[in-house]
C-alpha cells in the first residue's frame, strides 16, 4: 500500500502532513533549507501528489517514503556539528547533540531536552 499525503499545514517551525493511513507527520523546516528559507506564501503553494510534495517556485520535491524513512534534504551535505564547548555551561546547554539536526544546543525543558536550533525534543513531555 502506498501512503500519500492528504493535507499539509505549516506552523512557525514545522510542516505537518496528514497521511492516507491516518497518521500525522511533523517535519522541521531545518531538514529542508528551501522550506526554511521560503516565505509562508511560498510554503503554502505546495502541490500534493500521489508520492510526495512539490513546490514549483522554490524548486523543492519531497517524497512521502523519504519522510517516513527519516530522510532529510539529500542535496545538502550534513557535516557533523561541532560541540558548543565555550557556550555550553553559561547558556544552559547540556552537551548532548540533537537527534534531528545534530547541533549541540540541547537545553533542559522540564523532564525532556529541547534543541535551541531546530526545536526538536527528546524524552517524555
N, C-alpha and C positions, 0 to 999 in steps of 0.2 A: 504494500500500500504506500503510495506517495503522499507525504504530508505537505500541505501547502498553507500559505498564509491566507486568512480570510479577512483580516483587518490589520491596520498598522496605525499606531498613535505615537506621539512624541511628548516627552517632558523636557525638563531643563538639562538632563544628563544622559538620557537613555531613549532607545527606541523599543516599543512594546508591540509584539506580534501576537495576535490571536491565531491559533493554528487549527487546521481542519480536524485534528484529533481531540480538540477540547482544551489543550494546554495553552498557557500564555507564556511567552518567552521574552525576557528583558535583555537587551544588549546595550552596553555602554557605548557612547559615541567614540570614546577613546580607542575602541577596537577598529574603527574605520575613520581615518583622518579626513576624508572628504565629507563625511557626515558631521564630524566635529567642527569643521570649518565652514559648513554650509549655514545659510540663514534658515529661519523657521519656514519661510515660504518655499525655499529650495527643498528642504526635507519633506515637506508635505506634498510635493509634486511627485510622489512615489507611484510607480505603476506596479501593481501586484500581478505576477504571472503564475503559471502553474508550478514552476520550480523555484521561484525566487522573486526578488525585488529589483527594480530598475529605476534609476534617476537619470534622465536624459541630460539635463543641464549640468550636473556635476560629474557626469560620466562614471557612475557607480553601479555595479551589479553585485548583488549578494544572494547566494543560494541558501535555501532553507536547510538543505542537507549539510552544508558547511557550518551554518549556525548551530545546528543540533549536534555536530561533532566538536563544537567549541573552537572552530577556526575563525580567526580574525582576518583582517586585510592581508592577503597573500602577496600583494605587490610591494609592501613595505617591509624592509628588514627590521626585525625587533631585537636589537642587541640587548644583552642582559644589562639591567640597570645597575649602576654603581651605588653602593651603600652611601647613605647620607650620614657620614660619621660626625662631622663638625656641628651639625644642627640637631642631631637626634635627642640629646638629653634635655636641652632647654626648650625645645619646641614640642616635646611630648611624644616623639616617635619612639616606637618600641623596638626597632631594629629588625623587624620581620618584613619580608617582601610581600607585595600584594599579589595574590594568585591570578588577578585579572590583567594588570598592566605591568607587573614586575618591579615597580618602584618601591623604594624603602621609605614610604611615607605613611605607614600604618600607625594610627593612634587608637588608644583605648576609648571605647564608646559603650559604656555600661559593661555588659558581660562579653561583648564582642569587640573586634577590631574593625576600624573603618579606614579606607585609604583616602588621604587628603588630595590625591591626584585625580583618581577616576571615580571615587565614591563607592568602590567595591567593599563588601563586608565579609567577615568570617565569623564563625561561631553562632550561637543562638541569639535571637533577638529578644 
